[in-house]
Amino acid sequence: MGEQKVSLVKDEMQKQRFVRNLLNDVRSFEYMLENDWFEDDITRIGAEQEMCMVDTKTYKPASIAMQVMEAMKEYPWLETELARFNLETNLTPRVFADNSLSLMEQELQHTQKVIREHLSGMNTKTILTGILPTLRKFDLEMHNLTPKPRYYALMESINRQLSKSAYELKLEGIDELHVKHSSPLLEACNTSFQVHLQIAPKDFVKYYNIAQALAAPIMAIAANSPMVFGRRLWHESRIALFQQALDTRASRNHMRESSPRVHFGKDWLDNSILEIHKDDISRYRVLIAADIEEDSLALIREGKVPKLRALQVFNSTVYRWNRPCYGISANGKPHLRIENRVLPSGPTVVDEMANAAFWLGAMVGMADSIDNIQEYVSFEDVRDNFLKAAKFGIDSKFNWFGDKKINACDLVLEELLPIAREGLKKRKVDEQDIDKYLGIIEERAKRHTNGARWQLRAFTELKKQATRDEAISIMTASIIKNQEQGIPVHEWKMPTLKDLDEYVPAKLRVAEFMQTDLFTVHKDDLIELVTDLMDWRKIRHMLVESSNGKLDGVVSAPLLIRHLAKSNKKISGQEESLKVSDIMIENPVTIGPEATITEAMRLMREHQIGCLPVIKDEELIGIITEMDFLRVSMRLIERLEQ
């Protein structure tokens, strides 16, 4: 979304004007390629760093992007992102040689330091992670959209194309997540470290296809996004979440194919970068428009380089994981780049630079030894590898060259690291930088550890000792601490309950605290069933649910005790077969998911009840009981003792 002056397509005339400019840009692009206008004697690298902001006490998202931008308006490298709790920095393009990698790291460290200094007075910290573990579903409602016209236009345009009742997330890993959402702001879950590599036009096809083949192993070793809403899902959940967040397609009875706007690609590139743009224009409708003043064809006739603004705007709304990019260098010449969108943000700056060095080196090294990667591996295998890497990360097993079956760590250690080392040497990158960054990748592979594996292990252990919310808060605090100390992820220790200096549950929402694994009965079920279920599951409150998911009532342990006491007094043979509806509490006190824990406690105290069913849009979605509060209280007492 680099083009700022964009808007919703208001009428057919504006749309036609934009499409005409878009087609003219494609023709201009084609002319420049055919007549060698592009820079081809230099190779540059660059990157964009996305990050989240969190409150220093709760470790929940801090939605203060606009205040930060105002406080840091003298820093041109800082940008907003889609959500108010996100920021982005743009790094200086550098010639890919010598100490360019360590200079990029120094710049990254510096920008992070400057941001941290400004945020310290706002009780906020930055965190580099593919998906913020403490992010909650309601953090992604439209009130958290960054208030800029281009973001409103994009969200509204996507909503207009929605052909189903809601956006849906469906992911399964250790846990599972099946949930609907009201807006495409779900996209804001994702933060990445986007690395750019400038490519000469004559080499673009070869390099782009190599980037596609490398996407899976690079993602596997770099995965850092396993947690969504407190659920352990894919090792790189960004991949599925991003696609589903913007997927406006509905299920149909027919088998007609329809491509999502976030996608890996359907086949190899054969002749030119323009194949990608022509394919995208053929498949996807215009989402947003821009008032384009330049006439790219007229500029071409005058011998001037056009900015291709219409094509840039359109390209920003189609999300390929390896995105083709057009730009104009400082010398006025146009250039081509591949933007790697696979790499997640974090775990630390030095880890990100290791990921970048590995990808850049492997790209150059493989291009130096392979003329046409299509002869070594099928696109179907490459696409299948990509999905495996997203799901299983460092635990993946790939189909590689010559139909070889190989696990991610062995592929990295035995084949790709040597190729990457040769590629970096060819670019005359400093030997100490090569050793430093590729050494980090090597250690990850040897220890079978990356950010995703660390998070999964950490959360699983913490969850045995603390509530879900406290576990993800401790984990988030530990990630930030390790990042600030610059410790690469393969050296991180497992977090403990003592790693969270201050935990403030009073501000927790019911949605973060409630139990969602519910055992329910229907009102026409037998009381005997309720008695056994409560005994088997060791629960004191049984929710009565209708067939359409609505709450009909509650049966509590005291009610059952009174019923059993009356039954024992009856003469043998005269017992009635009572149903749940005969003894349940109708119209029980309930609470919504966005209420605070303090409000929940107040309700339970005022009404002298031991549970609160949680209702959203008349649907039963969870329950809070006195035992939940007891667990939190116990942890707070333990903290005070410590």
BAVEXFI-395222 format. One record per residue (C-alpha): residue number from 0; x, y, z. Coordinates in steps of 0.1 Angstrom, whole numbers, plus 5000, padded with zeros to 4 digits. Layout:
 pos east north   up
 NUM    X     Y    Z
...
***
This chain:
 pos east north   up
   0 5000  5000 5000
   1 5028  5024 4992
   2 5005  5046 4971
   3 4988  5070 4996
   4 4962  5087 4975
   5 4938  5058 4969
   6 4901  5055 4973
   7 4871  5033 4970
   8 4859  5029 4935
   9 4829  5053 4936
  10 4814  5048 4901
  11 4818  5030 4868
  12 4835  5060 4852
  13 4862  5062 4879
  14 4867  5024 4876
  15 4871  5025 4838
  16 4895  5054 4840
  17 4917  5034 4865
  18 4915  5002 4844
  19 4926  5022 4814
  20 4956  5036 4833
  21 4963  5000 4845
  22 4964  4986 4810
  23 4985  5015 4798
  24 5010  5008 4826
  25 5012  4972 4814
  26 5019  4983 4779
  27 5045  5008 4791
  28 5061  4981 4813
  29 5063  4958 4783
  30 5079  4985 4761
  31 5106  4992 4788
  32 5114  4956 4791
  33 5117  4951 4753
  34 5139  4981 4749
  35 5163  4975 4778
  36 5154  5005 4800
  37 5160  4987 4832
  38 5189  4989 4855
  39 5209  4956 4852
  40 5244  4964 4864
  41 5239  4965 4901
  42 5222  4944 4928
  43 5206  4960 4958
  44 5189  4946 4989
  45 5164  4961 5013
  46 5137  4952 5038
  47 5106  4963 5056
  48 5102  4955 5093
  49 5066  4951 5107
  50 5061  4950 5145
  51 5034  4950 5172
  52 5031  4973 5202
  53 5020  4960 5236
  54 5012  4975 5270
  55 5040  4970 5294
  56 5017  4957 5322
  57 4992  4936 5304
  58 5012  4926 5273
  59 4981  4931 5253
  60 4980  4952 5221
  61 4986  4989 5226
  62 4966  5008 5200
  63 4986  5040 5199
  64 5001  5041 5164
  65 4988  5075 5156
  66 5002  5090 5188
  67 5035  5073 5181
  68 5036  5087 5145
  69 5029  5122 5159
  70 5057  5119 5185
  71 5081  5105 5159
  72 5071  5126 5129
  73 5108  5136 5122
  74 5117  5100 5114
  75 5108  5094 5077
  76 5116  5056 5080
  77 5086  5050 5103
  78 5052  5041 5088
  79 5018  5030 5100
  80 5003  4997 5092
  81 4968  4983 5089
  82 4960  4982 5127
  83 4965  5008 5154
  84 4988  4984 5173
  85 5012  4979 5144
  86 5041  4999 5130
  87 5065  4995 5101
  88 5100  5007 5094
  89 5116  5009 5059
  90 5153  5001 5056
  91 5178  5018 5033
  92 5184  5000 5001
  93 5221  4988 4999
  94 5244  4973 4973
  95 5245  4936 4980
  96 5282  4932 4988
  97 5308  4936 5015
  98 5293  4945 5049
  99 5258  4952 5036
 100 5242  4926 5058
 101 5258  4938 5091
 102 5250  4974 5081
 103 5213  4964 5076
 104 5214  4948 5111
 105 5229  4979 5126
 106 5201  5000 5110
 107 5175  4976 5123
 108 5189  4977 5158
 109 5191  5015 5157
 110 5155  5020 5145
 111 5142  4995 5172
 112 5162  5014 5199
 113 5148  5048 5188
 114 5112  5034 5188
 115 5117  5017 5222
 116 5130  5050 5237
 117 5099  5069 5225
 118 5075  5042 5236
 119 5090  5040 5271
 120 5071  5071 5281
 121 5039  5056 5268
 122 5040  5024 5289
 123 5044  5005 5256
 124 5070  4981 5241
 125 5076  4967 5206
 126 5076  4930 5199
 127 5088  4912 5168
 128 5068  4881 5162
 129 5048  4867 5133
 130 5016  4867 5153
 131 5013  4884 5187
 132 5004  4856 5212
 133 4983  4879 5234
 134 4962  4892 5204
 135 4925  4887 5210
 136 4897  4884 5185
 137 4880  4916 5195
 138 4913  4935 5190
 139 4907  4930 5153
 140 4874  4948 5151
 141 4872  4979 5129
 142 4877  5004 5158
 143 4914  4993 5156
 144 4918  5001 5120
 145 4945  5028 5115
 146 4924  5059 5106
 147 4938  5066 5071
 148 4917  5068 5039
 149 4936  5041 5020
 150 4930  5015 5048
 151 4893  5024 5050
 152 4891  5021 5012
 153 4908  4987 5012
 154 4886  4973 5040
 155 4854  4985 5024
 156 4863  4972 4990
 157 4871  4937 5003
 158 4838  4938 5023
 159 4819  4946 4991
 160 4832  4914 4975
 161 4823  4892 5004
 162 4799  4865 4991
 163 4793  4848 5024
 164 4779  4859 5058
 165 4813  4864 5075
 166 4850  4858 5072
 167 4861  4825 5086
 168 4892  4811 5102
 169 4897  4773 5101
 170 4930  4760 5113
 171 4940  4728 5131
 172 4972  4720 5149
 173 4977  4708 5184
 174 4945  4728 5191
 175 4919  4739 5166
 176 4903  4772 5157
 177 4870  4774 5138
 178 4856  4810 5142
 179 4838  4836 5122
 180 4848  4873 5121
 181 4831  4905 5109
 182 4859  4922 5090
 183 4891  4915 5070
 184 4911  4933 5097
 185 4921  4898 5107
 186 4949  4904 5082
 187 4965  4927 5109
 188 4974  4896 5129
 189 5004  4891 5106
 190 5037  4909 5110
 191 5066  4900 5087
 192 5102  4909 5078
 193 5099  4915 5041
 194 5133  4912 5023
 195 5138  4927 4988
 196 5163  4915 4962
 197 5169  4935 4930
 198 5170  4914 4899
 199 5181  4922 4863
 200 5152  4917 4839
 201 5171  4889 4819
 202 5174  4869 4852
 203 5140  4876 4867
 204 5123  4844 4855
 205 5151  4822 4868
 206 5153  4839 4901
 207 5116  4841 4907
 208 5112  4804 4901
 209 5141  4797 4925
 210 5124  4819 4951
 211 5092  4798 4947
 212 5113  4766 4953
 213 5131  4780 4983
 214 5100  4794 5000
 215 5092  4761 5019
 216 5126  4753 5034
 217 5133  4790 5042
 218 5099  4792 5060
 219 5105  4759 5078
 220 5137  4771 5094
 221 5123  4806 5101
 222 5088  4798 5113
 223 5077  4820 5142
 224 5039  4822 5142
 225 5023  4791 5159
 226 4998  4808 5182
 227 4965  4825 5173
 228 4941  4836 5201
 229 4958  4813 5226
 230 4955  4782 5203
 231 4985  4762 5191
 232 4980  4759 5153
 233 5003  4758 5123
 234 5040  4765 5128
 235 5036  4795 5104
 236 4999  4802 5109
 237 5004  4835 5091
 238 5001  4817 5058
 239 4966  4803 5063
 240 4954  4832 5084
 241 4964  4858 5058
 242 4947  4839 5030
 243 4915  4833 5050
 244 4914  4868 5064
 245 4909  4882 5029
 246 4890  4853 5014
 247 4857  4866 5002
 248 4847  4834 4984
 249 4817  4813 4995
 250 4813  4775 4992
 251 4795  4765 4961
 252 4778  4733 4948
 253 4799  4734 4917
 254 4836  4727 4912
 255 4845  4759 4894
 256 4879  4772 4905
 257 4883  4806 4921
 258 4917  4820 4934
 259 4921  4838 4967
 260 4939  4872 4966
 261 4965  4857 4989
 262 4982  4828 4971
 263 5014  4810 4963
 264 5009  4808 4925
 265 4996  4782 4901
 266 5026  4775 4879
 267 5062  4783 4871
 268 5071  4816 4854
 269 5082  4810 4818
 270 5091  4842 4800
 271 5087  4875 4818
 272 5076  4893 4850
 273 5046  4905 4830
 274 5031  4870 4831
 275 5024  4876 4868
 276 5008  4910 4863
 277 4987  4898 4834
 278 4976  4868 4853
 279 4966  4888 4883
 280 4947  4914 4862
 281 4929  4885 4845
 282 4919  4869 4878
 283 4911  4897 4903
 284 4888  4926 4902
 285 4900  4961 4910
 286 4896  4967 4947
 287 4907  5003 4950
 288 4915  5031 4926
 289 4938  5061 4926
 290 4935  5094 4908
 291 4963  5089 4883
 292 4977  5121 4868
 293 5005  5106 4848
 294 5000  5092 4813
 295 5026  5064 4813
 296 5024  5059 4775
 297 5029  5096 4769
 298 5059  5096 4792
 299 5073  5066 4773
 300 5070  5085 4740
 301 5089  5114 4756
 302 5117  5090 4767
 303 5108  5095 4804
 304 5104  5067 4830
 305 5068  5064 4843
 306 5060  5055 4879
 307 5033  5030 4868
 308 5011  5042 4897
 309 4980  5023 4886
 310 4999  4990 4884
 311 5016  4997 4917
 312 4982  5002 4934
 313 4967  4971 4918
 314 4998  4950 4927
 315 4995  4961 4963
 316 4960  4944 4966
 317 4972  4910 4953
 318 4992  4891 4978
 319 5017  4867 4964
 320 5042  4853 4989
 321 5070  4861 4964
 322 5058  4894 4951
 323 5072  4911 4919
 324 5080  4947 4924
 325 5088  4977 4901
 326 5107  5007 4913
 327 5128  5037 4902
 328 5163  5039 4915
 329 5179  5072 4927
 330 5196  5075 4893
 331 5163  5076 4876
 332 5164  5041 4861
 333 5136  5016 4866
 334 5145  4983 4883
 335 5128  4950 4893
 336 5128  4933 4927
 337 5115  4902 4943
 338 5099  4908 4977
 339 5100  4878 5000
 340 5069  4879 5021
 341 5074  4845 5036
 342 5096  4855 5065
 343 5079  4863 5098
 344 5089  4891 5121
 345 5113  4881 5148
 346 5123  4862 5169
 347 5151  4888 5172
 348 5168  4912 5149
 349 5198  4890 5145
 350 5175  4860 5137
 351 5158  4881 5110
 352 5191  4890 5095
 353 5201  4853 5096
 354 5169  4844 5077
 355 5176  4872 5052
 356 5212  4862 5047
 357 5202  4825 5042
 358 5175  4834 5016
 359 5197  4859 4997
 360 5227  4836 4997
 361 5206  4806 4986
 362 5190  4827 4958
 363 5223  4837 4943
 364 5240  4804 4949
 365 5212  4784 4934
 366 5209  4807 4904
 367 5247  4804 4898
 368 5245  4766 4896
 369 5210  4760 4881
 370 5198  4774 4849
 371 5162  4761 4849
 372 5149  4748 4882
 373 5119  4733 4864
 374 5141  4705 4853
 375 5148  4695 4889
 376 5115  4697 4908
 377 5079  4700 4898
 378 5058  4730 4906
 379 5033  4707 4923
 380 5059  4695 4947
 381 5071  4730 4954
 382 5035  4741 4961
 383 5030  4710 4983
 384 5062  4718 5002
 385 5050  4753 5008
 386 5019  4741 5025
 387 5038  4715 5045
 388 5063  4741 5058
 389 5034  4764 5069
 390 5018  4735 5088
 391 5048  4717 5103
 392 5076  4742 5101
 393 5110  4727 5111
 394 5093  4693 5114
 395 5084  4691 5077
 396 5095  4665 5052
 397 5099  4677 5016
 398 5098  4664 4981
 399 5131  4678 4967
 400 5152  4676 4936
 401 5150  4642 4918
 402 5120  4632 4939
 403 5142  4630 4970
 404 5124  4628 5003
 405 5142  4648 5029
 406 5133  4665 5062
 407 5137  4703 5067
 408 5168  4702 5090
 409 5188  4678 5068
 410 5179  4698 5036
 411 5192  4730 5053
 412 5223  4714 5067
 413 5233  4692 5038
 414 5223  4711 5008
 415 5211  4747 5012
 416 5236  4761 5037
 417 5266  4753 5014
 418 5247  4768 4985
 419 5239  4799 5005
 420 5275  4803 5016
 421 5287  4801 4980
 422 5261  4826 4970
 423 5272  4851 4996
 424 5308  4846 4987
 425 5299  4853 4950
 426 5285  4887 4962
 427 5317  4893 4981
 428 5299  4895 5014
 429 5323  4898 5044
 430 5334  4864 5056
 431 5326  4872 5092
 432 5291  4882 5083
 433 5286  4850 5064
 434 5299  4829 5094
 435 5277  4849 5118
 436 5244  4847 5101
 437 5246  4813 5085
 438 5260  4800 5118
 439 5227  4809 5134
 440 5207  4790 5108
 441 5231  4760 5112
 442 5226  4760 5150
 443 5188  4762 5146
 444 5188  4732 5123
 445 5212  4712 5145
 446 5192  4719 5177
 447 5159  4715 5158
 448 5147  4748 5173
 449 5132  4780 5158
 450 5107  4806 5171
 451 5077  4784 5165
 452 5091  4753 5183
 453 5102  4775 5212
 454 5067  4791 5215
 455 5049  4757 5213
 456 5071  4741 5240
 457 5070  4772 5262
 458 5032  4775 5261
 459 5026  4738 5266
 460 5047  4738 5297
 461 5033  4771 5311
 462 4997  4760 5305
 463 5002  4731 5330
 464 5009  4756 5357
 465 4989  4787 5349
 466 4958  4800 5331
 467 4958  4803 5293
 468 4960  4841 5295
 469 4988  4841 5321
 470 5008  4815 5300
 471 5007  4836 5268
 472 5015  4868 5288
 473 5046  4851 5304
 474 5056  4838 5270
 475 5052  4873 5254
 476 5072  4890 5282
 477 5100  4864 5277
 478 5101  4870 5239
 479 5104  4908 5245
 480 5132  4903 5271
 481 5152  4880 5248
 482 5147  4904 5218
 483 5160  4933 5238
 484 5190  4913 5249
 485 5196  4902 5213
 486 5198  4865 5221
 487 5192  4843 5190
 488 5163  4820 5194
 489 5183  4787 5195
 490 5198  4800 5228
 491 5166  4809 5245
 492 5157  4792 5277
 493 5122  4780 5285
 494 5102  4807 5304
 495 5090  4801 5340
 496 5062  4816 5360
 497 5087  4840 5376
 498 5095  4856 5342
 499 5064  4879 5345
 500 5072  4906 5370
 501 5037  4920 5371
 502 5004  4904 5360
 503 4973  4925 5360
 504 4942  4902 5355
 505 4917  4929 5366
 506 4917  4943 5330
 507 4912  4909 5314
 508 4881  4904 5293
 509 4858  4875 5299
 510 4867  4861 5264
 511 4903  4856 5276
 512 4893  4840 5308
 513 4862  4818 5301
 514 4861  4781 5295
 515 4851  4772 5260
 516 4853  4734 5261
 517 4817  4731 5273
 518 4796  4701 5284
 519 4759  4708 5279
 520 4726  4690 5281
 521 4692  4696 5266
 522 4661  4705 5287
 523 4644  4672 5278
 524 4673  4651 5290
 525 4670  4629 5321
 526 4682  4643 5354
 527 4702  4610 5358
 528 4722  4620 5328
 529 4731  4654 5343
 530 4741  4637 5376
 531 4764  4613 5359
 532 4779  4639 5336
 533 4787  4663 5365
 534 4802  4635 5385
 535 4823  4622 5355
 536 4835  4657 5345
 537 4839  4670 5381
 538 4819  4701 5374
 539 4794  4720 5396
 540 4773  4737 5369
 541 4757  4721 5339
 542 4745  4744 5311
 543 4713  4736 5293
 544 4715  4743 5256
 545 4690  4743 5228
 546 4696  4726 5195
 547 4705  4759 5178
 548 4731  4768 5204
 549 4711  4791 5227
 550 4711  4790 5265
 551 4679  4775 5280
 552 4690  4774 5316
 553 4715  4762 5342
 554 4715  4732 5366
 555 4737  4736 5396
 556 4751  4711 5421
 557 4729  4725 5450
 558 4698  4720 5428
 559 4708  4684 5421
 560 4714  4678 5458
 561 4679  4690 5467
 562 4664  4669 5440
 563 4683  4638 5452
 564 4673  4645 5488
 565 4636  4646 5478
 566 4640  4615 5457
 567 4654  4595 5487
 568 4623  4604 5508
 569 4600  4589 5482
 570 4586  4554 5486
 571 4604  4528 5465
 572 4588  4523 5431
 573 4571  4557 5430
 574 4601  4578 5416
 575 4593  4600 5387
 576 4615  4603 5356
 577 4622  4640 5359
 578 4637  4659 5330
 579 4662  4688 5331
 580 4635  4713 5325
 581 4618  4703 5357
 582 4646  4716 5379
 583 4668  4739 5358
 584 4671  4777 5365
 585 4655  4795 5336
 586 4667  4829 5324
 587 4700  4827 5344
 588 4723  4857 5348
 589 4747  4859 5319
 590 4776  4881 5307
 591 4791  4891 5274
 592 4827  4882 5262
 593 4840  4917 5262
 594 4831  4925 5298
 595 4860  4926 5323
 596 4867  4901 5350
 597 4860  4928 5376
 598 4825  4931 5361
 599 4820  4894 5362
 600 4831  4891 5398
 601 4807  4919 5407
 602 4778  4902 5390
 603 4785  4869 5407
 604 4787  4886 5441
 605 4756  4906 5437
 606 4735  4876 5426
 607 4753  4852 5449
 608 4758  4827 5420
 609 4787  4804 5413
 610 4788  4806 5375
 611 4782  4830 5346
 612 4773  4816 5311
 613 4789  4838 5284
 614 4766  4849 5256
 615 4774  4865 5223
 616 4746  4874 5198
 617 4723  4851 5218
 618 4746  4822 5213
 619 4762  4803 5242
 620 4800  4806 5238
 621 4815  4799 5272
 622 4813  4799 5310
 623 4830  4814 5340
 624 4829  4798 5374
 625 4841  4805 5409
 626 4869  4780 5403
 627 4883  4801 5376
 628 4886  4831 5399
 629 4901  4808 5426
 630 4929  4798 5402
 631 4937  4834 5394
 632 4936  4844 5430
 633 4960  4816 5439
 634 4985  4827 5413
 635 4983  4863 5426
 636 4989  4851 5462
 637 5019  4831 5450
 638 5033  4861 5433
 639 5030  4882 5464
 640 5048  4855 5484
 641 5076  4855 5458
***
